[in-house]
Amino acid sequence: MAKPSVVVVGAGVFGAWSALRLARAGWRVTLVDAYGPANGRASSSDHSRVIRAGYGAIDIYTRWATESLADWHWLSRQADIPLVEECGALFLGEPGSAHLADTAQTLSAAGVAHERLTASAVASRFPQIGVIGLGEGVLESRGGVLRARRGVQAAVAVALAAGASYQQARVLPLDESASAPVVRLSDGGTLSADHYVCACGPWLPALFPQAVGARIRPTRQEVLYFGVPSGDARFGVAHLPAWIDFASGLYGIPDLDAHGFKVGIDRHGAAIDPDGADRIVGADVVQIARTFFARRFPALLHAPLVDAHVCQYENTATGDFIIDRHPQWANVWVVGGGSGHGFKHGPAVGKHVTDLLAGRAEVEPRFALAGTAVEAARAVY
Ligand SMILES: Cc1cc2nc3c(=O)[nH]c(=O)nc-3n(C[C@H](O)[C@H](O)[C@H](O)COP(=O)(O)OP(=O)(O)OC[C@H]3O[C@@H](n4cnc5c(N)ncnc54)[C@H](O)[C@@H]3O)c2cc1C
């Protein structure tokens, strides 16, 4: 019997892991990307991403992150590239933070190793961190950092080794009123398969203006890399965890591969066109980071900016993913809405997509298109 076929559109983290899982499950996979795996415009670009299982009270992300961590290690072995640094993930909260209490409770219920630290325990464990205004911390010992771009490219390489093929081409917006999907390419070609997995990140509204449209809003997000003090290893992954400071809305990644101390601002920025936007960071953002350093990382107050990156979140209203059938076609799958936290979950998303196509899983209500609101009401942090 002929193997079933699938076209995966988008070689970001969601599409790459979907292609990998489907190819290993015996599907004939064609992976297509307009610009290349983890290209400089994609949400999955850049050097690093945080991996952590703590998500407040929302346990599906805790479970998926935990499963995904094991799979990122598996991919590291397959590709012979160290993709994971388990330097820990430290959540920093205001006094009495309900989010931190919920996070600790969910991690306990899921059996994820963590410690609750008072502000003074944070200061003695990590003297690099200033604790003014800090309530407490939750430290997830097996959280840490993923090498993002290399991870996506490794997933594509392993998918190709498992029999998938890759094509660089742009899929044109689909005619959503047609009785069957017709996948046309910008070079005039077409692609046809039994199923279509569309994992186009911030481009999903352009591909499906009706089914997705305003349900995903791409916003401009800036990350900064600061040079660490000369001869000082305290800000590297060997000595510091990745961290999220909920009160300020800033998060960061310690110096990884000598790239610099990374800081990002999690607050949603202005709307962005992922194709045409120039990617130049604003001086105001650098100032926000420096003001924060004065309180939280005083030794970096005068650290020079050594690199910067403008990316985009592809936000759903709540921050939940969309993983569902297109309302018009049973064999077209919309996979996206990573909303600033999706990267780590790539392996679990790929597995869920594979199970959905094989009829082994139901659409998870949290990720249903029909349930996705348009008005922003962020609930996932
Ligand atoms: C600054 C920043 C920091 C983040 N930090 C974290 C973090 O620490 N931890 C975490 O887990 N997550 C984080 N995220 C979120 C995470 O990176 C994203 O949710 C995730 O990468 C989204 O992946 P994706 O595959 O859906 O989209 P993308 O990576 O954007 O991939 C979509 C792909 O589809 C291709 N494509 C689009 N349209 C077409 C078309 N018509 N035809 C052909 N190809 C097409 C594009 O070229 C692209 O390669 C962060 C995101 C940003 C921007």
The ligand as an SDF file (V2000), in Angstrom:
LIG
                    3D

 53 58  0  0  0  0  0  0  0  0999 V2000
   12.0300   37.3200   20.8110 C   0  0  0  0  0  0  0  0  0  0  0  0
   11.3760   35.9910   21.0240 C   0  0  0  0  0  0  0  0  0  0  0  0
   11.6930   35.2570   22.1470 C   0  0  0  0  0  0  0  0  0  0  0  0
   11.1150   34.0170   22.3570 C   0  0  0  0  0  0  0  0  0  0  0  0
   11.4930   33.2950   23.4520 N   0  0  0  0  0  0  0  0  0  0  0  0
   11.0280   32.0510   23.6090 C   0  0  0  0  0  0  0  0  0  0  0  0
   11.5540   31.2550   24.6520 C   0  0  0  0  0  0  0  0  0  0  0  0
   12.4540   31.6710   25.3770 O   0  0  0  0  0  0  0  0  0  0  0  0
   11.0800   29.9840   24.7790 N   0  0  0  0  0  0  0  0  0  0  0  0
   10.1100   29.4860   23.9600 C   0  0  0  0  0  0  0  0  0  0  0  0
    9.7170   28.3370   24.1450 O   0  0  0  0  0  0  0  0  0  0  0  0
    9.5940   30.2310   22.9410 N   0  0  0  0  0  0  0  0  0  0  0  0
   10.0460   31.4910   22.7540 C   0  0  0  0  0  0  0  0  0  0  0  0
    9.5860   32.2540   21.7260 N   0  0  0  0  0  0  0  0  0  0  0  0
    8.4790   31.7620   20.8800 C   0  0  0  0  0  0  0  0  0  0  0  0
    8.9130   30.8190   19.7980 C   0  0  0  0  0  0  0  0  0  0  0  0
   10.1630   31.1910   19.2690 O   0  0  0  0  0  0  0  0  0  0  0  0
    7.8380   30.7560   18.6940 C   0  0  0  0  0  0  0  0  0  0  0  0
    6.5720   30.5030   19.2890 O   0  0  0  0  0  0  0  0  0  0  0  0
    8.1300   29.6590   17.7080 C   0  0  0  0  0  0  0  0  0  0  0  0
    9.4430   29.7790   17.2250 O   0  0  0  0  0  0  0  0  0  0  0  0
    7.1290   29.7110   16.5340 C   0  0  0  0  0  0  0  0  0  0  0  0
    7.5270   28.7460   15.5810 O   0  0  0  0  0  0  0  0  0  0  0  0
    6.6830   28.4970   14.2740 P   0  0  0  0  0  0  0  0  0  0  0  0
    7.2660   27.2810   13.6540 O   0  0  0  0  0  0  0  0  0  0  0  0
    5.2370   28.5010   14.5720 O   0  0  0  0  0  0  0  0  0  0  0  0
    6.9090   29.7890   13.3580 O   0  0  0  0  0  0  0  0  0  0  0  0
    8.1900   30.2870   12.5250 P   0  0  0  0  0  0  0  0  0  0  0  0
    9.4420   29.9740   13.2190 O   0  0  0  0  0  0  0  0  0  0  0  0
    7.9540   31.7170   12.1660 O   0  0  0  0  0  0  0  0  0  0  0  0
    8.1590   29.4210   11.2220 O   0  0  0  0  0  0  0  0  0  0  0  0
    7.2540   29.6570   10.1760 C   0  0  0  0  0  0  0  0  0  0  0  0
    7.9470   29.3260    8.8750 C   0  0  0  0  0  0  0  0  0  0  0  0
    6.9820   29.3190    7.8410 O   0  0  0  0  0  0  0  0  0  0  0  0
    7.5740   29.8390    6.6690 C   0  0  0  0  0  0  0  0  0  0  0  0
    6.4680   30.3460    5.8510 N   0  0  0  0  0  0  0  0  0  0  0  0
    5.5580   31.2710    6.2060 C   0  0  0  0  0  0  0  0  0  0  0  0
    4.6650   31.4680    5.2400 N   0  0  0  0  0  0  0  0  0  0  0  0
    5.0190   30.6390    4.2220 C   0  0  0  0  0  0  0  0  0  0  0  0
    4.4740   30.3930    2.9440 C   0  0  0  0  0  0  0  0  0  0  0  0
    3.3790   31.0380    2.5100 N   0  0  0  0  0  0  0  0  0  0  0  0
    5.0850   29.4890    2.1480 N   0  0  0  0  0  0  0  0  0  0  0  0
    6.2010   28.8320    2.5810 C   0  0  0  0  0  0  0  0  0  0  0  0
    6.7580   29.0390    3.8000 N   0  0  0  0  0  0  0  0  0  0  0  0
    6.1660   29.9290    4.6170 C   0  0  0  0  0  0  0  0  0  0  0  0
    8.5010   30.9390    7.1920 C   0  0  0  0  0  0  0  0  0  0  0  0
    9.5350   31.2420    6.2800 O   0  0  0  0  0  0  0  0  0  0  0  0
    9.0140   30.3380    8.4900 C   0  0  0  0  0  0  0  0  0  0  0  0
   10.2430   29.6780    8.3100 O   0  0  0  0  0  0  0  0  0  0  0  0
   10.1560   33.5000   21.4540 C   0  0  0  0  0  0  0  0  0  0  0  0
    9.8390   34.2310   20.3060 C   0  0  0  0  0  0  0  0  0  0  0  0
   10.4560   35.4550   20.0850 C   0  0  0  0  0  0  0  0  0  0  0  0
   10.1330   36.2220   18.8440 C   0  0  0  0  0  0  0  0  0  0  0  0
  1  2  1  0
  2  3  1  0
  2 52  2  0
  3  4  2  0
  4  5  1  0
  4 50  1  0
  5  6  2  0
  6  7  1  0
  6 13  1  0
  7  8  2  0
  7  9  1  0
  9 10  1  0
 10 11  2  0
 10 12  1  0
 12 13  2  0
 13 14  1  0
 14 15  1  0
 14 50  1  0
 15 16  1  0
 16 17  1  0
 16 18  1  0
 18 19  1  0
 18 20  1  0
 20 21  1  0
 20 22  1  0
 22 23  1  0
 23 24  1  0
 24 25  2  0
 24 26  1  0
 24 27  1  0
 27 28  1  0
 28 29  2  0
 28 30  1  0
 28 31  1  0
 31 32  1  0
 32 33  1  0
 33 34  1  0
 33 48  1  0
 34 35  1  0
 35 36  1  0
 35 46  1  0
 36 37  1  0
 36 45  1  0
 37 38  2  0
 38 39  1  0
 39 40  1  0
 39 45  2  0
 40 41  1  0
 40 42  2  0
 42 43  1  0
 43 44  2  0
 44 45  1  0
 46 47  1  0
 46 48  1  0
 48 49  1  0
 50 51  2  0
 51 52  1  0
 52 53  1  0
M  END
$$$$
